[in-house]
């Protein structure tokens, strides 16, 4: 409603698109007997009884939208208004609506019905141009591309050329990396041309803006991570009981926690219970060991777990359903309610393609982040609503005890923060490629707070998720990760001074001896021995086998069971069933009942002589006795199989869920068992040649080290990360002593996993979700295939030597979309020679054509023309009908000249070029489309990015 939106500042800024409904209805009215108001009804700020300006016509009589409630929105470009309040409360619902509309006269341009009225003057395009030139006296606010030419600069050095303009991208459309790079270069060149003091200050701010944004992103990421961790701890312990002294405290903060220095603490702290902590059985007056006590504990445990999982699932389903994210940046003709109208040619048979239903907060988010960073747009996926749902839902789902982790979703949460913060400045708001630089840095911060590893986070962003990672982005990513790690260290989420709970060190001598001798225990790290390379190698093989078959099983379960049965339409029931099964299998075993991070910490930990911390019984009193080690190994083995099986069916349910911690837990269980077995052999055969290096030292073997190596191997087998994972492990152990064991196991695990299953879990999720991701690291064998096998020749084209009216172009646009080419466009051709050949002169995208047609929709029979003489920005190009011209003296702007939207220098290849060249154009240059010409330079067809992806997918299936 009027007044609810924020007003633009006098300084201008980026303009959001006009309402999708308005544009769609404008296109539908082309050639009809009534007209939609040229200024959208939702832009009007006049009182209901005000009369239309201009020719005095009352638009409510002609428009079929009369009586519809108006809603404030903005067009692609609007006039700047006097400075008002920067933010209204209601405007915070949508960041894109942070700038409101100025007051504009309610003007209606005549449509086709006006041409047949005897009393109406005859309107021609030239008269329309004169009418448009009187609509505005100020420069229009830009849409996605800002005008380069400002008043007074027309005769000066124009600077870099811009090859056509772009409007906002629709969801699941690919961005134009080259256009965005050229646009940013032109913007920066324009800043440098100015020599005033104000211009120099603006240039300095522009240079430091990226650093300021990544600093804010790193800080906010750590704050959100701190809140999620604290909430998850309290909710997780709520299944067991509550703190009697302060119900808001988790068990960790309610009871003194045993640590490695507990030998120096009073005896009652470590041996007696915690009187302040009240279990639910004690609340219901059941004593320890009394009949019914365990039943009460299980019922309360399962009930709280079901409630937490249910709330998390409901929030995910109802707050982040992809169909509820309606944005003005979407195409008006992609909506399902765009009706069928008479076509120039028959539409294709079969149902129209529909977008896959997604729940944005479900899963880890890393596959979707990879897709976005590769150059595709998913509107709403990184918005504020998803940030809230992901954060709250993640704390609930992890606290429910499901076999999932919170580390992976931290990457999604950090990316949401990076997207929101970066959009507060037009440098990143209006440049999708530049915004992805901030998102890459945010991903590094997400891993930094998840593992306490800023260096590993930077490498993870480089190795796993980022698509474009120049040195500048690497420096900012490292800085962002450092800020996040420092902030989280100061917040201290676990109360231990550590960034993560499972951060451990391995000491060379007994801890109590180091303390009593005044030695620095951190400098006395336990070294590994050459004979241990064989167990480490076996752990690498285990990690590779587990990772490959886990990925296969999870993919098949998701495809054939989750999406192939009744579970597909009942996601809440699936979550509740998985939660019930999890509580049944995890309640009795102490290692499955504890949280994932606690399990990994205890498996990683070293059993120090004299320490009062037994790490939940993992520290065997007599590791040389089979009777002592077998019960522990048996419990760990059961926990490994239960965790592995539950993770297969859990990963992919409709709650926020990560894969890191469950995978680390499975690998750590395998490593701990192997470490205990090797320790058993060393104690019972100390004189064996293989153990000669130990010299009779009973602490020569550290089972926790084997657990850490096994965890790294398992995670490498599942995710196929190598360098970043090894560095993360180095940072977790605060030493480079174990670089060789970790590197060996990780490389062996990846090699074995690649041999059994070429794709990791994230790539399989991308395939399962049908996300348009182009893998830059994949290699293909082209064989006898040629460009002609992938070139699309029957695509809609525009011939400039034929009559192209507004109505005919609208019909062509709808035909293009009905054929499923929602990310396509139209080659613009001209006849060449007498043999009927066609030569390419340009290309116009579907979104750009839709925007241009919505401006001139009231003149259905008017002819649209294209030419190749415009090399710079047109002041009308990014404007709505309400702000077409820059000043009243500019009569040269032609609203029917669509050349300003045309890419006059598209990438072209000859038909005899190798397919590898085409692949490199899409991968290295980020092309949206490639035009194919024959050896004579005549047009043959086109290959767009989605067509190329479909071709590569078919090629993989055949191979």
N, C-alpha and C positions, 0 to 999 in steps of 0.2 A: 504494500500500500504506500501511497505517497508519503514521503517524509521519513520512511523507515530505513532508507538507504543512506549511506554516507555520500557526501558531495565531493567532487573532485577539487583538488587544490588548483590554484591559479597556475601552478607550475606545470600542469598537464601531467601526463603519465600514461601508462598502458590502458587501453580500453578493452573491455570484455566483449564477447560477441553479443549480437542481439538475441532475443529469445528464439529458441529452436522452433517453438510452436509458431511464432510470427513468421519466421522464414519459410517454414513448411507451408503455411497458409498463403503466403505471398506467391509461392511457386504454384500452388493449386489454383490460384485465381488468374493465372496467366491464360488469357483467351476466354475468360468467363464474363458474365454480364454484370458483375459487381466488382468492386475494388476493395482491397484491404488498405487501411490508412497507410500512407507512405511513412509517416512517423508512427511507429508501433504504438498501439493503445497503451501498452504498459510503460511507454516513455512519457506519456502526457502527465503534466503536473498541474493542469488547469482544474478549476472547480468543475463539477458535473454540468453546471448550467452555462458554462462558457461556450461561446461560438467559435467555430473554426476560423482561423485566420486565412489570409491569402484571398482566394476568390469567394469567400463567404459561404461555401458549401458546407452542409451539415453531414459529416462523415457517418454519423450513426444511422442515417437512413439508407445509405448504400451498402454499408458493411454488414456482412452476416455475423460479425462479432459483437454487434450492438447488445448492450446489456450485460456483457461478460465483465466480471470484476477485473479491474486493471491491477497490474502488478508492476512495481518499479523494476526495470531491467535496463541494460545498456546494449547498444548496438556495437558493431565492430569498432566504430569510431564515433565519438560524440564531441560536442563542443565543451571546452573548459568553462567552468562556472566560477563565480566569485568564491573566495575561500569561506568555507563554513566549518562546522565541527568535523573533525577528521574521522571520528567513528561514532556511530550510533549503536545502541545495544543490540538491536535486531540485525544490524549489518554484519555482526560477527558470525552469523550462521554461515555465511559464504564469503571466503576471502576474495573471490572474484567480484563481489558486489561492494567492495570497500569504497568505491567512488560512485557517487550518484549521478543523476542526469541534470543538466541545466534545463531551464524553462524554454521550451521551443514552441513556435506556433504550430497549431494542428493543421497541417497542410495536406491536402489530397491532390495528387496529380491524376489527370484523367486517364482512364483506361480505354479499352476498346469501345465500351458503351458510349463514352463521351464523344467519340468520333462520329457516331451516327445521329447525334442530336442536332436538329437544324439550327437551334439557337446557339450552339457551342462553336467556338472558333476552331479552325483546323489546326491541330498541333502536329508539328513536325519535330524531328530530332533537334534541329537548330533552335526552334522556339523552346524546346525543353532545356537545352543548354543554357539559354538566357534565363529561364526560370530558376534553374539550379544555381546559377551564379549569384542570385539575389538571396539565397537562403542563409548564407553564412557570411560573417565578417571576421571570423577568427579561424586560425588553423585548426583542423580537426585533430582530436586525439587519435593516436594510431590504434590499430588492432594488433596483430602479432608483429607486423613489421612497421617501424616508425618511418615517416617521411624523412628523407635525407635533406631535401632542399628547404631551407627556411627563408623567410622573407628577407630580401637584401642579399642573398647569396647566389641568386640565379646567374649572375654575370661573373661570379668569381670562379676560382678553381673548384670544380665539382668534386674532386677527390675520386675515390674508388667507385666503380660502377656496381650497381645491384641488378642482377639478372632476374627481373620479375619479383613480385611480392608473394607472400604466403599469408593465408589466414590461419586461424587456430586449427590444430590437428584434432581429428576425431579419435575416439578410443580404438585401440588396436590398429591404428594406422602408423606407418613408419615415418620417422622424421627425416628431414633432408639435412644431413650432416654438413654437406658442402655449402648449402645456402646459409645455414646458421653460422658457419665459420666465416663466410664472406660478409655476412651482416655484422658480426661482431667486429671484424677488421675495419669495416666502414665506420662503425660507431666510434671505435677507438681513434681512427684517423681524424674524424670530425672533432673529437675532443682536443687532439694535439694541434690542430690547425689554429685554434684560438689562443691568443697570447696575453689576454688580460689576467689580472691577479685572480679574479673569480674563476676564470677558466683553469688556471694552474691549480687552484685549490680543488676544483671538481676533478681534475685529472688525478691528483694525489689521492683523493677519496676513492676514486674509481679503482686505482691500483691496489689499495688496501682493503677494498670491500670484501674480496674473497676471504682474506685472513680474518676479518671481523666476523663474517658469517660462520666460518668453520669453528671459531672460538666459541661462539654462542651455541652452535650445534653440539660441540663436545661437552660443554657444561650442562646443557639441558639433557643430553643423553645420559650422563652420569646421574643426574637427579632422578630421572624417570627409572633408571635401573635400580637405584637405591630404594625407591618406593616399591617397586615390584618385588625385590628380594625381601624386604622387610614384611610386606603383606603376605608373600608366599610362605615365609617361615611361620608367621602367626596362624595362618589358615591351616597349614599342614599339621602343626601341633594341636590344633583344635580337634582333630580326630581322636587324639589320645586323652585330652583333658584341657585344663586351663590353669593359669597362675592365680593362686589364692590371694597373693599380696597385691597384684595388679593384673587384671584380666587382659589388659592390652599388650602384655609381654609374651613373647614366645618362650618356649622352654629354655632356649639357649641363654636368654637374658634373665630368666626367672631363677634358674639354678646355676650354681658355680660349675663351670665346665672343666673336666680334667684335661690337662695338657702335658706337654713333655716336661714341665717343671713341677709337676704335682708331687714329686718325691720330696720337695722342699716345703710343701704346704701342710697344714694340720691334717691329722689322720681322719678326722670326721668328714672333711670335705670330700674325700675320694671314696671312702668306704660306706658312709651312710647315705641314705637317700636324700631326696629334696623335699622337706616338709612343706615348702610353699607350693609345690606343684600338686594339683588335685586331679587324679584320673577320674574318668566317668564312672568306673565301678565303685570308687570310694564315695562319689556323690550319691550313688544309689545304695550306699551302705553295704557294699560287698567287700569282705576282707580278702587279703591275698591268699589264693589257694582255695577259697570257698567255692562250693558248687554253684555254678551259674555265673561266676565272675568273668570267665573268658567269653561266655555267650553275650553278656552285657557289653563287654569291650568290643566284640566283633560287630554287634548290632549298631552301636554308636559310631564305630569306625566306618562301617559301610554306609550308614545313613548320611553322615557328614560328607563322605566322599561322593555319594550320589547327588547330594544337593549342590556341591561345588561344581561337579562336572555338568550338571543340568543347567545351572545358571550360566556357566561359561558357554555352553552350546547355544542356549537361547539368545544370549547377547550376540554371538557370532552370526547366527542365522537371521536375526531380525534387525540388526543394526548395520551389517556389512553385506547384505545381499546386493549383488551387482545391479539388479534391476531398479534399486532405489536410488542409485546415484545418477541424478539427472543434472546435466550441465549444459550451459548455453553453447559450449564449444562443440557439441555433437552436430552431426549433419542433420539437416531437416528432412532429407529424403531417405534416411536410413531407418526411420521409425516404422513400426509395423502398420500404423494406421494411415500411411500414405496410400491413398486409394488407387485403383487401377483406372487409368484413363486411356482413350484410344491411342494406340501406338503406331509409330511409323512401320514397325515390323513386330512380329509376334514375340511375346516374351518367352523365355526358355521354359520348357516343361519341368514339372517337379516342384516341390516346395521351395520357397525362398530360403536362402541360407540364414540361419539364426546364430546369434552369438551364444557361446557356452555360458551357462549359469555358473557364477563364481561367488564364493563367500570370501571377501577380501581379508578377513582376520583369521581364517582357518590356516592350519599348517604353519610352516616355518617362515614362508614368504621369500626365501632365497631364490627359488626358481623364478618367481615373478619379478624379483628385483633384477636378476640377470636379464630377463626379457626386456625390462624397461631400460636398463643401462645399455642394451644392445641397440636401442634406437626405436623402440615401439612405445606407444602411448596407452596407458590404462588410466583413464580419468577416475579419480576418487580413491585409487589404491593407496596413495600416500597422503591422504587427507586427515583432517583432525578427527573425524568420526572413527576412522580406522585406527588411528593412534590411541584413542581412548579405549576402544573395544579390545584392541590387541593387548594393551597394558593390563587392563582389569581382567580380561579373559585369561591371559597367560598366568597371572597369579592364582586364579581359581583352578585352572586345569592342572597346573603343576602341583598345587596343594592337594588335589583330589587323590594323588598317588598313582595316577596313570603313568605308564611307561613312556614318558616323554621328558623333554628338557626345555629350559627357557633360554639357552644360549643362542640358538639359531634365530628365534624371533626377535632377539635384541637387534639384529641387523635390520629387520623390517621396521622396528620402532625407531631406530636411529635414522633410517631413510625417511620416514614420515616427518621427523623433526627437521631434517635437512631440507625437505621439500617445502615445508611450511615457512621456515625462516627465510629461505632463499627467495621466496615469492614476494617478499616485502620490498624488493627493488626490481625495477624494470629490466636491469641488465640480465637477471636470471629469470624473471617472470616471463619475459618475451623472447627467450632464447632457450629452446629445449636442450640443445647440445651443451650450452654453458651450465645449465642447471644440473646436468648429469655429472659435471665435475664436482659439484657440492655433494651429490648423492654418493659418489665414490668415496669421498672423504668421510661421509656419515657412516658408510658401511665399515670402514676401518675403526671408527669410534665404537660401533656396535660390538665388534669382536673384542676390542680392547676392554670394555666393561664386562664382557662375558667371561673372558679368561684372564683378565689382568695382564694382557700382553699387547702393548701398543705397537711394537715392531711386528709381531705376528699378525695383528689386525691390518696393518698397512700391506703386508705381503698377501694376506688373504683377499683383500680388496683387489689387489693386482692379479693374483693367480686365479681366483674363483669367480668373482662377480663382475668386475669392471670390464668394459669393452674398449674404452678409449682412456689410456692412462699415461699421458705425457709426464715429463719430470715435474712440471709445475703442480699437477694434480697429486703426484706422489709426495711432494713436500707438504702440501696442505693436508693430505690424508694423515701423514705422520704427526703433524702439529695437532690436528683434530683429535687423533687417538691419544696423544700425550695429555692434552687438556682433559679429556674424559677420564684417563687413568688417574691423574692428579686429583681431580674433583672427587672421584670415587674413593680414593685413598683417604681423603680428608673426611668424607662422610662415614667411612668405616661401617659397611652394612652388616658385617658378621661380628663386630665387636672384638676382633682379633688383631686388627691392624693389617690384615691381608685383603687384597683386592678380591680374591675368590677363596672359597672354602678349601678347595683341594690343592692349594699351593703348598708344596712340601720341600724339605731338604733332606739329604742323606749324609750322615756324619760318619767319620772314620773311626772314632773312639766312642766309648760310652758317654752318654750325655752328662751323667753325674760327675764323671772324671774330668770332663772339659770344664764344667762349672767350678768344681773344687780347685782346679789348677789355674783358673783364671784365663783359660784359653778361649779364643774365638772359635766357637764350634762351626761357624759358617765356612771357615777356611780349612776345615778338616774333613772335606767331603770324601765319601767312600768311592774308591776307584773301581772300575770294572776290569775283568781279566780276559785274556785272549780266548780261553776255553769257553767263555760265556757267549761268544759269537754264535756258536751252534744253537743254543736255546733261543737266542734273539732271532736267528734265521727262521727257526721253527715258528716262532710267534708271528713273524712276517708272513709266512705261508698261511698260518691260521687266519690272520687278519684279511688276507686276500680272498681266501675261500669263503669266509664268513661274509665279507662285504659283497662279493658277487652274488651269492645265493640269497642273502638278505634282500638285495635289490630286486632279484628275479621274483622272489616270493611276494614281496610287498607290491610289486607291479601287477602280478597276476591276481593277487587278492583284491587289489583296488579295481582292476578292470573287470574281473569275472564275478566277484562276490559283491563288493561294495557298489559298483556301478551296473552290475548285471542282474541283480535280484531286487527284491522288495526293499532292501536296505537303502537303495538310491533315493526313494521318496520318503523314507522315514529316518533321517539322520539323527534325530533326538533319541529314538529307540536304540539305534546303533551305539551311540555314546553311552547310554545307560547300561546296555548289555555288556559292552567292553569294560565299563567300570565295575559291574558286578563280578565279572570273571576275574578282573584284576584283584579285587579285594579278597576273593576266595583263595586265589593262589598265593597272594603276597602276605596274608595276615600272619600265618604261622611261622614263616621263615624270617629270621631277624634281618637278613641281608636284603630281602625283597621288600620288607615292610618299611625300612628306613628310606629317606629321600634319596634321589639319584645322586646329588652332589655329596651327601654324607657318605654314601656307599663308595663313591670314587675316592673320596678323601681317605677313608679307612683302608681301602685296598692299596692306595699309593703309599701309605704311611710306613715308616720304618719302626720296627720293634726295638726300642732302645733299652739296653740293660739298666735296670734300676728305675725305669719310668713306671709311674702308676697308671698309665693309660694303656689298657689292653686292646684298644681299638675294636670294641664289640666282640672280643674273643678271638680275633684274628692273630694275636700274638700268642703262639703256642708256648706253654711253659717248658716243654721238653721237645724241641723240634727234631730230636733224634729218635723219638719213640713213635712207631707207626700207630699205636693205639691213641696217641694224643693228636697226631696230625690228621688221621683219617676222618673223624667227625667234622673237623673244620673244612677239610677239602670236600667232603660230601655236601655240606651246607652251601659252600661256594659254588659247587658244580650245579646243584639244584637251582640256585639263584641265577646262574648264567643261562641255563636253558629256559627258565621261566621268563627272565628279562628279554631274551632273544625272541621267544615265541610271541610274547605280548607286544613287543615293539613292532613286529610284522603286521599285526592286526590293528594296532593303535595309530601308527603314523598314517595320517590321511583322514582321520575322522574330523568332524566339523568343530574343532576347537583349536585355539592357538597351541601349536606343538612343535618342538624342535627334535632333532635326531642326534645331536651331539652327545648329550649326557647318557642316554640309553646305550649308545654304541660304545662310548668310553667305558661304561660299566661292564658290558659283555667282554670287551677286550681285557679289562683290568682283572676280571674274574679268571679268565684263562691264564693270564700272566702270573697272577698270584698263586694259582695251583701249581704251575710249572716251577715257580720260584721256591715254593715250599718243598717240592719234590727234589730239586737240585740241592737245596739246603740239607734235606734229609740224607742224601747220598754223601755230601761233603762231611757231615758230622759222623756218619757211620764208617766212612772210608777216608779218614784224613790223610793217610799215607799214600793214597793213590797218586800215580804220576800226574794225572790231570788236575789234581788239587794241590800240587806242590807249591804253587804260588801263594797259597793261603798261609802256609807255615804254621798250621795247627790253630789258626784263629777261628773261633766258632762263629764270629760275626762276619765272616768273609762274604757270605751270600746274603743279599738283601732282597727278600721276596717283593718288597714294595717297588723296587726298581724294575723287576720283571713285569709287575702290574702296569707300571707307567709305559713300558715299551709295548706291551700287549695292547693297551688302550690306544696308543698312537697307531699301531698297525691296523686295528679294527676300524678306526675312524678313517684312515687312509683308504682302506678297502671299500668303505661305503661311499665316501664323498670324492675320492680320487685326488685329494689335495696332498701335496708333498712338502715343498719348501716352507710354506706358511705353517703347516702343521708341526714340522720339526722345530721351527723357531718358537711356536707357542709352547711346546714342551720344554724347551730350554728356559723360557721365561717362567714357567710354572715351577721349575726346580732351582731357579736362581743360579745356574751353573752351566758351563759348556762341557763338563766332564763326560756327560753321556751323549755327546753329539753323534759319535759313531754308532752306538747301538740304536739310537732313535732313527738316524738316517738309514741305516741298513734295513731295519724292520719296515719303515715306511716305503722305501723303494721296492722291497720284495713284495710287500702287500699290494702296492699299485700294479706291479708287473703281473702278479698272479691274478688279481681281480680283472685287469684288462683282458687277459687271456680267456677268462671264463665268461665275462660279460663286459662288452666294450663300453657301456655307458654306466655312469655313476647314478646314484639315487636322484640327484637333482635333475639330470638330463632325462631320466625316465619319467619324473613328475612332469617335466615340460612336455614330453611326448604324450603323456596321459591326459594332460589338461589342454593339449592342442594349442600351446602358446607359440606365437610366431617368433621363434628364437633362431638366429643365424649364428652357429657356432664357428668362431674364427679359428679355433684350434683343430677342427676336424679336417681330415684329408680324404680325398675322393679319387677313385679310379674311373676315368671317363670312358676308357675303352674306345669303341667306334662311334660314340655319340658326338653329335655336332650341334652347333647353335640352332640349326633348323628344327631339331627335336624339341626344343623348349620355346622357340619364338611363337608368340601369339599373333596371328595374322588377321583374325576376325574381330579385333577390338574396334570399338566405335572411334571414328575419326571425324575431324572437322576440316572441310576443304574450303579454303578462303576464296576460291574462284567460283563458288556456288553461293546461293542465297542462304544465309544463316540468320533466322529471325529469333527473337527471344523465345517464342513458343517452340520452335523446332529444336533449339538447344536444350530447352527444359525436357522435351521428350527424349532426346538423346541421353541426357543425364539420368533420367529415370530408367532407361533401358540398361545403361551401364551398371547401375546399382542393382537392378533386378537380376542381372547375370552374376552377381556375387563379387563384382570388382569394386568393393567399397573403398579400397585403398588405391584405386587407379586414377586414370585421367584420360585426356584426349590428345593424341598427336594432331598437330595442326599442319596440314599439307597443302601444297600448291602443285597444280599440274605442270609437268615439265616435258617438253618435246611433243612430237606428234604421235608417239607410240602409246600415249596414255600413262606414262610413268608419273609418279608422285614424288615430290621432293619435300623433305622435312624442313619446316621453318620454325617450329616451336612446339611447346607442350603446355597444356593447362590442366591442373589437377581438378578432381571432382569438387573438392571443398571450395576452391577458388571460383570455379564456374558457378556453383550454387550461390555463393555470396554475391557475385556480380549480377546474376539473374534476379536475385531478391531485390536489388536496388532498382532495376528497371522493369519490374514485373507488371506494371500498369500499362506498358506499351508492348503488347504481345506481338504485333505485326512489325515493329520496328526492326531494322536490320542491324545486326551486330557485325563488327568488322575487326580484323586483326592485321597488324602490320609489324614490320621489324625495325622501325626507326626509333622507338622509345628505348633508351638504354638506362634511364634513371627513374627514380621514383616519380610517380604521378601523385599529386596532392590529393586526388580523389580516390586513389586506389584502396586505401584502408579505411574508407569512410562509410558510414551508413548514409541513407538518402537525406537524413537530417543535417548533414554537415559535409556536403560534397566539395565545396570549393574553398580556396584559401582566402580570397578577398573578392570584392565586388567587381574589380577591374579584370579578373581572370575569366575570359570568355572562351578560352581555347580548350578547356577540359570537356571531353565528350564522354558521357556516361555509357555510351554504346561502343566505345572503343575498349575492348577487353585485352589489348596488347600488354597493358600494364601488369596483368596477371600471368603473362606467358613466360615460360622458361625458354629464352631464345638461344640457349647454348646447352642443350641436353647432352649427356654423355652418349656417344654413339660408337658402335663397333661394326665391323664389316662381317658379312655372313660367313666368311671363311676364317674367322678368328677362332682360336682354340677356346674351349670352355673354361679352362683355367684362368684365362684373362677376364672373362665375365665374372667368375667367382671372386677374383681379386678386386674387381670394381665394386662389388657389393660389400666385401669384407673390409678392404683397406680404405676405400673412399667413402663408404657409407651411402652409396647411391640408392635412391628410391626406385629408379627405373633406368633401363638402358635401351636405347633405340638401335635397332638392327637395320643397316643399309646393305644393299648389294654392292658389288665391286664397282658399279657405275655411280654410286652415291645416291641411288634412289631408295625410297622407303620400302622396307619389307615387313616389318612388324615391331613388336616391343616386348620387353621382358621386365616385369615389375618385381619387386622384392618378394611378394607373397607367391607369385608364380615360380620364382626361383627356389623358394623354400619347399614348395610342393614337389618340384622336380628333384631336389636333393633327398627329400623323404622317400620318394619312389625309388630313387637310385639306391638308397640304403636298404630298402626292403628286398630289392632284387639281388643285392650283393650278400 
